[in-house]
Amino acid sequence: MNRSAVWHPFTQHAVEPAMPLIARTGGAYLETSDGGRIFDAISSWWVVTHGHRHPKIMAAIRDATETLDQVIFAGLSHEPAEQLASALIDMTPAGLDWVFYSDSGSTSVEVALKMALGFYCNNGTPRSRVVVMEHSYHGDTIGAMSVGARGVFNAAYEPLLFAVDTIPFPAAGQEQKTLDAFEQLTCDRGVAALIVEPLVLGAGGMLMYPAWVLTELKRIAERCETLFIADEVMTGWGRTGTMFACEAAGIAPDILCTSKGLTGGSMPLAATLASDAIFRAHFSRDRAKTFFHSSSFTANPIACAAALANVGIWKDEPVAQRVATLSRMQVQMIARFSQDPRFENVRTTGTIAALDLRVPTAGYLAEVGPRLRAFFLERGLLVRPLGNIIYVLPPYCVTAGELDRLYATIDEATELANA
Ligand SMILES: *Cc1c(COP(=O)(O)O)cnc(C)c1O
């Protein structure tokens, strides 16, 4: 066989072992071309919600291909996009009245940032500073990287990244420092927007903070007329226990980004929802005030049909109940490690559980990360630690037995901690 020509994402090919080929997916499992089964404990990078290849989503995709493929979305529209926009407005916090489609989480963030700056510019009160939270991740395009944490991931591109103001992560007992820092930045200087991952900072290490901090941040943003952007790309669609994480804080952001679980994880699609005020700032007979953004595959009809089927599943199946059950199981199962000296920061929010393996040197590049991943894979489990941070973020179809086996393997994996 010729060597593969594929350059994989976030992959150091010099040290990566041969990659299994996945030939089939279903429920919580990936099947390799030689028939092996791998339990997908991370929902294929946080996208799959109900399970792989949910029959209703697959059927909706097949049906959509009978009538539509890509259609230019400037000057034309189509039913799947129209219906999905109405559904999204119904399902998201009140006050989000407009839906702008794109095709990935990173793009939905770029759109959000452009909407925020456009809002101030078009209103004749230009503002350009953006406030971000320490340890955030918002994607890998230049703008999304700019508002994310700086580190080994983006050191080479640092000269291209724009400057932002960073508020500290609201660690337990330190929340007031975060709020004070935000208040000082926004109310003294007038910043355009705050962008946050509500409740859980994903790629930054599955860091969790309480909903009341979010409520307070929103209150400060409102008082100082700073736009509040909720990046719900990872947290949306039940992941943190409610449909969207903002619900837990009782807040309505000015802009909300959603992607990953939007199609149940089946197709690439993203949406940036905006308030009427933001739309109105771009609504003018002056064509210079147009929102100048597009991707070729904006609102792909087949992806929109998949998302509509996902919305249907939330309405017709007891998904909220499954999410609640999974959330309870996570609390129960991870409890075995809460007093365990081999771990620290044992935590859950909704369906997500995480814990830090104590190792001599922590951090994303901790040597233990790839060794843990290999250890799990040898046992038929797809787990992808962020350095020494192990997290469990399964699809909602997971059973107690499957989770139990996974946690038993985490218990065994600690033998790698000091090796
Ligand atoms: C994954 C992620 C993104 C980027 O989404 P892509 O589809 O990978 O571009 C943005 N924000 C958050 C919070 C994410 O978890």
The ligand as an SDF file (V2000), in Angstrom:
LIG
                    3D

 15 15  0  0  0  0  0  0  0  0999 V2000
  -14.8770   23.3870   18.3200 C   0  0  0  0  0  0  0  0  0  0  0  0
  -15.1190   24.7720   18.7620 C   0  0  0  0  0  0  0  0  0  0  0  0
  -15.0400   25.8460   17.8590 C   0  0  0  0  0  0  0  0  0  0  0  0
  -14.5850   25.6590   16.4350 C   0  0  0  0  0  0  0  0  0  0  0  0
  -15.4720   24.8940   15.6970 O   0  0  0  0  0  0  0  0  0  0  0  0
  -14.9570   24.2340   14.3190 P   0  0  0  0  0  0  0  0  0  0  0  0
  -16.2030   23.6530   13.7360 O   0  0  0  0  0  0  0  0  0  0  0  0
  -13.9580   23.1920   14.7130 O   0  0  0  0  0  0  0  0  0  0  0  0
  -14.3680   25.3070   13.4990 O   0  0  0  0  0  0  0  0  0  0  0  0
  -15.3680   27.1040   18.3120 C   0  0  0  0  0  0  0  0  0  0  0  0
  -15.7390   27.3040   19.5790 N   0  0  0  0  0  0  0  0  0  0  0  0
  -15.8270   26.3110   20.4790 C   0  0  0  0  0  0  0  0  0  0  0  0
  -16.2620   26.6050   21.8720 C   0  0  0  0  0  0  0  0  0  0  0  0
  -15.4950   25.0160   20.1140 C   0  0  0  0  0  0  0  0  0  0  0  0
  -15.5350   24.0320   21.0120 O   0  0  0  0  0  0  0  0  0  0  0  0
  1  2  1  0
  2  3  1  0
  2 14  2  0
  3  4  1  0
  3 10  2  0
  4  5  1  0
  5  6  1  0
  6  7  2  0
  6  8  1  0
  6  9  1  0
 10 11  1  0
 11 12  2  0
 12 13  1  0
 12 14  1  0
 14 15  1  0
M  END
$$$$
